Amino acid sequence: MKRKLDRVLRIRALLEDLSRLEFEKKIASLRFLETAAEWQRHLALSVRADALQMLAGDESARRESWLMRIADAEILDWKEARLEALAQEGQGAVREAREELLARRLERRQVEALLATAARAEKKGQVRREQNLTDDWFQSGSSREETKGR
């Protein structure tokens, strides 16, 4: 039985490790999306600032360039919004992965507790058997002394 429980414990530990790796992968993906959204936000602000400087220069030749910059800033805003939406979706996946990791950890700990209980029961049984052998030995010794005394 101990060997079976050891196998179950190893399997549970491996499943927990897989869950942890999946959780870490999802967190890394979420961080990447959040970082990309932040980068898009800064880039859009920079492009808008350049466009406003061009407009302030009031050069008619640069009007077309100014419009392109504003369009670029709008596209960057759209990309940022999309990345943030993906990050929000990723947070749900991270939450689910975390719950799975905690469930796997709980399963492993339950098997560890079961294994410890089985080990204690085996030890207790072994101590009882040893005590019974010792009692039998002393009892047989006292019965031998009674037969010698007669």
N, C-alpha and C positions, 0 to 999 in steps of 0.2 A: 504494500500500500504506500509506503514511503516513497518508493521509486515513481509510482504514478503521480503522487502529489508533487514530487520534484519536477516531473515533466510538465505538469499543469502550471507550476510556478514559472518555469522557464518560458513556456508559451505566453503566459500572461505578461511577463517582463518584456518579451519581444514585442507583443502587441502594444504595450505601453510605450516602448521606444519608438515604434512606428508612428503612433499617435503624436508623440512629442515632436518628431521630425516633421510631420505634416503640419502641426501647429506652428512650428518655427518657420516653415516655408511660407505659410499664409501670412504670418506677421511680416516677413521680409517683403513679400509682394505688396502688402498694404503700405509699408513704409516707403517702398519705391513709388507707388501711386501718389502718396501724399507729398513726397519730395518733388515729383514731376509736376504736380499741380502748383506747388509753391513756386517752382522755377517758371512755369508758364505765367503766373501772376506777376512776377517781377519783370519778365520779358515784355508783357503787355504794357505795364506801367512805363517801362523804358521807351517802348515804341511810341506810346501816346505822348510822352514828354518830347521826343524828337519831332513828332508831327506838330505839336503846339509851338515849338520853337520855329519851325518852318513857316507856320501860319503867322506868327508874330513878325517874321522877317518881311512878310507881305510882298514877296516876289511872285509875280504872276507866272513865271516860268516854272516855279516850284509847286504850283497848285496841284498838278497831277501827282507829283511825288507825295504831297501832303495827304491827298485822298487815299493813295495806296497805303500809306502808313496807318491811317485810321482804319482802313479795311483789315490790314494785318493785325492791328490791336484787337479788332472785333473777333477775328478768327482765333487769336490767342486766348481771348476770354472764353470763347466757345470750348476750346480744348481744355482749358482749366476747369470749366464747369463739368465737362464730361469726365475728366480725371477724378474730380471730387465725387461725382456720382458713383464711379467705379470703386473708389475708396470706401464709400458708404456701404456698397454691396459687399465689399471685402470685409468690412467689420462684422457683418453677419456671419460670414464664413469663418472668421477668426473665432467668434463667439462659439459657433458650433464645434470647431476643432478643439477649443479649450474644454468644452463640456465633454467631448469624447475622451480627451486626455485624462480628465479627472475621473471619468467612469472607468477607464482602463486601470488607472492607478488604484481606484477603490477595489476593483476585481483582484488585482495583484495582491493588495494588502489583505483581502479576505482569504486568499489562498495561503498567504504567509501565516496568517493567524490559524488557519486550519492545520497547516503543517506543524506549527508550534504546539498546538493542542494534541495532535497525534503523537508528536515526540514526547510530550509530557506524559501522555497515557501509556506509551511504550515504556518509558522510564519507570513509571509507577508500577506497571505490571512486572517489570524486571526486578524491582526492589521487593515486591511481594513474593515473587518466586524465590529469590535469594533468602528472604526471611523465612519462608516455609521450609526451605532446605535446611537452614540453620536450626529451626525449631525441631524439625524431624531428627536431625543429627543429635541434638541435645536430648530429645525424648528417647531415642534409641539407646543413647549412652546411659541414661538413668534406668532404663529397663534392664540393661545388661548388668548394672551394679546391683539391682534387686535380685537377679538370678544368681549372682555370685555370692551374695550374702546369705542365701538359703542353704 
